[in-house]
Amino acid sequence: HVAAVLLSVQVLGQTVLGFDLSIAQILLTLGLCAAIDIPMTMWDERRIAWPASALLTGNGIALLLRTPGTEHGDWWSLNGWPMFMAAAFIAVLSKYAIRVGRRHVFNPSNLGLVIVFLVFGAAYADPQELWWGPWRPGLVATVVLIVAGGVTLALRMRLFDVVVAFWSTFAVGIAVVALAGHAMVARWSLVPVEGLEYWTILITSPEIIIFAFFMITDPPTSPDSRNARLAYGVGIGALAALLSATQTTEFGTKVSLLAALTVLCAFRPALERRGRPHIVQERLAPRRAALVGVTAVAWVALLWVLPALVEPTLARTPGAAVDVAAAGDRRPDVASAEVPEATVRDNVAREAAVDTDLADTIAQDTL
């Protein structure tokens, strides 16, 4: 089920969405994950098995990992191959090296991606962008596929409550951050992304939807009990919003989201531990409710003040969007012969929604 959805997204990415990802990078990651997993499974379980889990891990890495310099159409480019190899090694080996009982602690692809992003940085490794371009038939089909496949999968595995807990908490947290005036810069936007656009981009991004339905619902790393699952989902959403509030770049925002899952995976064994006897739990219920209320208020307050602490690092002015019509009145006279003809590359038109009129305006303003 997962493989069918993710592979379909990869096909759409190569055909209609214009992913900056090569077929060679995908195959390298899938092959390396399988090559590591087969002998590890033989050593650990004394059997030869089809590396289905490792292939899903490799597909997840390839779906979210990008290397600067790779462009759509470079089908067989191995640009940035060390990043894909590093993520694959860390991901698959973590399944066997970091365990509690017979279950691995961390989501493999998530851990591999987070470590690669934090160690190498945006100059060498970058997550897939949050904004996948203007709405068009191919993007609509992709989102429908992801949501339909994700909902069906979450219901089959009885993990839909985790998705709802994460998404609702994250949506509320990002709303507070947006209302506090937070913004981020992204290469697909000519101005800082803020306000309603910031909230909408983060909440409806196909990358966030994939994260919610196909990454945090990984059965081996998700809690078993319902209460633990709810705490797990709420924790990921709350921490992701807090970390995002401290980041003014799209790279930092995306890594914050992935890192939140890594942290909560580390706490998953603790969430699964059995609580006190039922009668004691009833006696402590009012205290727990009060503690939850105080924690929620403190969380909202922290989300509100964090943007003010980090925003000075973002060079921007309030309401940064330019009124082109008003700017035209102040634009000096430039002879048409002095202005070169502006052309727009396909990937710029697709990813940044820049048309020829806007390109001409930019050229004139620059002169």
C-alpha positions in Angstrom: 0.0 0.0 0.0 2.7 2.5 1.0 4.9 1.5 -1.9 2.1 1.9 -4.4 1.4 5.5 -3.2 5.0 6.6 -2.9 6.1 5.2 -6.2 3.1 6.8 -7.9 4.2 10.2 -6.4 7.7 9.6 -7.7 6.3 8.9 -11.2 4.2 12.0 -11.1 7.2 14.0 -9.8 9.3 12.9 -12.8 6.5 13.5 -15.4 4.3 16.4 -14.4 5.5 18.0 -11.2 9.1 18.7 -12.2 10.9 17.3 -9.2 14.6 18.3 -9.1 15.5 14.6 -8.6 17.1 12.2 -11.0 16.1 8.6 -11.6 19.7 7.6 -10.9 19.5 9.2 -7.4 16.3 7.2 -6.7 17.7 3.9 -7.9 21.0 4.5 -5.9 19.1 5.1 -2.7 16.7 2.1 -3.2 19.6 -0.2 -4.2 21.8 0.8 -1.3 19.1 0.4 1.3 18.3 -3.1 0.0 22.0 -4.1 -0.2 22.5 -3.1 3.4 19.3 -4.7 4.7 19.5 -8.1 3.2 22.7 -9.2 5.0 21.6 -7.5 8.2 18.4 -9.4 8.1 20.3 -12.7 7.5 22.6 -11.9 10.5 19.7 -10.8 12.8 16.9 -13.3 11.9 18.9 -16.1 10.2 16.8 -15.9 7.0 16.8 -14.4 3.6 13.9 -12.0 3.1 12.8 -9.6 0.4 13.9 -6.1 1.7 10.4 -4.5 1.5 10.9 -2.3 4.5 14.4 -1.1 3.3 12.9 -0.2 -0.1 10.2 1.9 1.6 13.0 3.6 3.6 14.9 4.3 0.4 11.9 5.6 -1.3 11.1 7.9 1.6 14.6 9.3 1.5 14.6 9.9 -2.2 11.2 11.5 -2.0 12.3 14.1 0.5 16.0 14.6 -0.1 17.3 17.1 -2.7 20.9 18.1 -3.6 21.5 21.7 -4.9 22.5 21.6 -8.6 20.2 18.8 -9.6 17.6 20.0 -12.0 14.5 18.3 -13.4 15.4 16.5 -16.6 18.9 15.4 -15.4 17.5 11.8 -15.4 20.8 10.0 -14.8 22.7 12.6 -12.7 24.4 11.3 -9.6 24.9 14.8 -8.3 25.2 14.8 -4.5 25.4 11.0 -4.3 27.3 11.0 -1.0 24.2 12.7 0.6 21.9 9.9 -0.6 24.4 7.2 0.5 24.9 8.7 3.9 21.1 9.0 4.5 20.6 5.4 3.4 23.4 4.0 5.6 22.2 5.8 8.7 18.6 4.9 8.1 19.0 1.2 7.6 21.7 0.6 10.2 19.7 2.5 12.8 17.0 -0.2 12.6 19.5 -2.8 13.9 21.7 -0.6 16.1 19.2 1.4 18.1 16.5 -0.8 19.6 14.3 -1.3 22.7 13.4 -4.9 22.8 12.8 -6.1 19.3 11.6 -2.8 18.0 13.8 -0.1 16.5 13.4 3.3 18.2 13.6 5.8 15.3 11.8 6.0 12.1 14.7 5.0 9.7 14.2 7.4 6.8 13.4 10.3 9.2 16.6 9.8 11.3 18.8 9.5 8.1 17.3 12.7 6.7 17.6 14.7 9.8 21.2 13.8 10.5 22.2 14.5 6.9 20.4 17.9 6.9 21.9 18.9 10.2 25.5 17.8 9.4 25.8 18.9 5.8 23.4 21.9 5.7 21.5 23.5 2.9 24.6 23.9 0.7 24.8 20.2 0.2 21.4 18.7 1.1 17.9 20.3 1.1 14.4 18.8 1.8 11.8 18.8 -0.9 10.1 22.2 -1.0 6.9 22.9 0.9 5.3 24.6 -2.1 4.9 22.3 -5.1 3.9 25.1 -7.5 0.6 26.6 -8.6 -2.5 24.4 -8.5 -2.7 22.4 -11.8 -4.2 19.1 -12.8 -1.0 17.1 -12.1 -0.7 18.6 -8.6 -4.4 18.1 -7.8 -4.1 14.4 -8.8 -1.0 14.0 -6.6 -2.6 15.5 -3.5 -5.8 13.4 -4.0 -3.6 10.3 -4.4 -1.6 11.1 -1.2 -4.7 12.0 0.9 -6.8 9.0 -0.3 -3.9 6.6 0.1 -2.9 8.1 3.4 -6.4 8.0 5.0 -7.0 4.4 3.8 -3.6 3.3 5.2 -4.1 5.1 8.6 -7.5 3.6 9.0 -6.3 0.1 8.1 -3.5 0.4 10.7 -5.8 2.0 13.2 -3.4 5.0 13.4 -5.7 7.7 12.1 -5.9 9.2 15.6 -2.1 9.9 15.5 -2.6 11.8 12.2 -5.5 13.9 13.6 -3.7 14.6 16.8 -0.6 15.8 15.0 -2.3 17.8 12.3 -4.7 19.6 14.6 -2.0 20.5 17.1 0.4 21.7 14.3 -2.4 23.7 12.6 -3.2 25.6 15.9 0.5 26.1 16.7 1.3 27.5 13.2 -1.7 29.7 13.4 -0.4 31.3 16.6 3.0 31.7 15.0 1.6 33.3 11.9 -0.6 35.7 13.9 2.5 36.7 15.9 4.0 38.0 12.6 6.5 35.3 11.9 7.8 34.9 8.3 10.2 32.7 6.4 12.2 33.2 3.2 12.0 30.6 0.4 13.6 30.5 -3.0 10.2 30.1 -4.7 8.9 33.4 -3.3 10.1 36.9 -4.2 9.0 38.2 -0.8 9.0 36.6 2.7 6.2 34.2 3.3 4.0 35.4 6.2 0.5 35.6 7.5 -2.3 33.5 6.0 0.0 32.4 3.2 2.6 31.0 5.7 -0.1 29.1 7.6 -1.7 27.8 4.4 1.6 26.7 2.8 2.6 24.7 5.9 -0.7 23.1 6.6 -1.6 22.1 3.1 1.8 21.2 1.7 2.0 17.8 0.1 5.3 17.3 2.0 3.5 17.8 5.3 0.7 15.5 4.2 3.2 12.7 3.3 4.9 13.3 6.7 1.6 13.0 8.6 0.2 9.9 6.8 3.3 7.9 5.8 6.1 8.9 8.3 4.6 9.4 11.8 2.3 6.3 11.3 5.2 3.9 10.8 3.9 0.9 12.9 7.2 -0.2 14.6 7.9 3.4 15.8 4.3 4.3 16.8 3.0 3.7 20.3 0.6 0.8 20.8 -2.0 2.2 23.2 -4.5 4.9 22.2 -3.6 7.3 24.9 0.1 7.0 24.0 -0.7 7.5 20.4 -2.6 10.7 21.1 0.3 12.0 23.2 2.7 11.0 20.5 0.8 12.9 17.8 0.2 16.0 19.9 3.8 16.0 21.0 5.1 15.9 17.4 2.7 18.8 16.4 3.6 20.9 19.4 7.3 20.5 19.1 7.3 21.0 15.3 5.4 24.3 15.7 7.8 25.5 18.5 10.9 24.7 16.4 9.4 26.3 13.3 8.8 29.5 15.2 12.5 29.8 15.7 13.4 29.4 12.0 13.3 32.2 9.3 14.2 30.0 6.3 12.3 27.3 4.5 15.2 24.9 5.1 15.1 25.4 8.9 11.3 25.1 9.0 11.4 21.8 7.1 14.2 20.3 9.2 12.3 21.4 12.4 9.3 19.4 11.3 11.4 16.3 10.7 13.4 16.8 13.9 10.2 16.9 16.0 9.5 13.3 14.9 13.0 12.2 15.8 12.7 13.6 19.3 9.3 12.1 19.9 10.5 8.7 18.7 13.1 8.8 21.4 10.3 9.2 24.0 8.0 6.6 22.5 9.2 3.8 24.8 8.4 6.0 27.8 4.9 6.8 26.5 4.2 3.1 26.2 5.0 2.3 29.8 2.0 1.3 31.9 0.6 4.0 34.2 -0.5 3.7 37.8 -3.5 1.5 38.8 -6.9 2.7 37.6 -8.1 4.0 41.0 -4.9 6.1 41.3 -5.3 7.4 37.8 -8.9 8.6 38.7 -7.6 10.3 41.8 -4.9 12.1 39.8 -7.2 13.0 36.9 -7.9 16.6 38.1 -4.2 17.2 38.6 -3.5 15.9 35.1 -6.2 18.1 33.6 -4.7 21.2 35.3 -1.2 20.3 34.2 -2.4 19.9 30.6 -4.1 23.2 30.7 -1.1 25.0 32.1 1.2 23.4 29.6 -1.1 24.4 26.7 -1.2 28.0 27.9 2.6 28.1 28.3 3.0 26.6 24.8 0.8 29.2 23.1 2.6 32.0 25.0 6.0 30.7 23.9 4.8 30.4 20.3 3.7 34.0 20.5 7.0 35.5 21.8 9.4 33.3 19.9 9.0 35.1 16.5 9.7 38.5 18.1 13.0 37.0 19.4 14.2 35.6 16.1 12.6 38.0 13.6 15.4 40.6 13.7 17.6 38.1 11.9 15.2 38.2 8.9 15.9 41.3 6.7 12.4 42.3 5.7 9.9 45.1 6.0 6.2 44.7 7.2 4.0 44.0 4.3 6.9 43.3 2.0 4.7 42.6 -1.1 5.3 45.3 -3.7 2.4 47.3 -5.2 3.7 47.2 -8.8 1.2 49.8 -10.0 2.2 52.3 -7.3 5.9 51.6 -7.9 5.4 52.4 -11.6 4.7 56.0 -10.7 8.1 56.3 -9.0 10.1 54.3 -11.6 12.6 56.5 -13.5 12.3 56.7 -17.3 14.3 53.9 -18.9 14.4 53.9 -22.7 12.9 50.6 -24.0 16.0 50.0 -26.0 18.1 49.9 -22.8 15.9 47.2 -21.2 16.9 43.7 -22.4 14.1 41.3 -23.3 13.2 39.3 -20.2 12.8 35.6 -20.6 11.5 33.2 -18.0 12.9 29.7 -17.6 10.3 26.9 -17.3 11.3 25.9 -13.8 11.0 29.5 -12.6 7.6 29.9 -14.1 6.5 26.7 -12.6 8.1 27.0 -9.1 7.9 30.8 -8.5 4.9 31.7 -10.6 6.8 34.4 -12.5 5.3 35.4 -15.8 6.9 37.6 -18.5 5.1 40.8 -17.3 6.6 40.3 -13.8 9.9 39.5 -15.3 9.8 42.8 -17.3 9.0 44.7 -14.2 11.9 43.1 -12.3 14.3 44.0 -15.2 13.1 47.6 -15.2 13.3 47.9 -11.4 16.8 46.5 -11.5 17.9 49.1 -14.1 
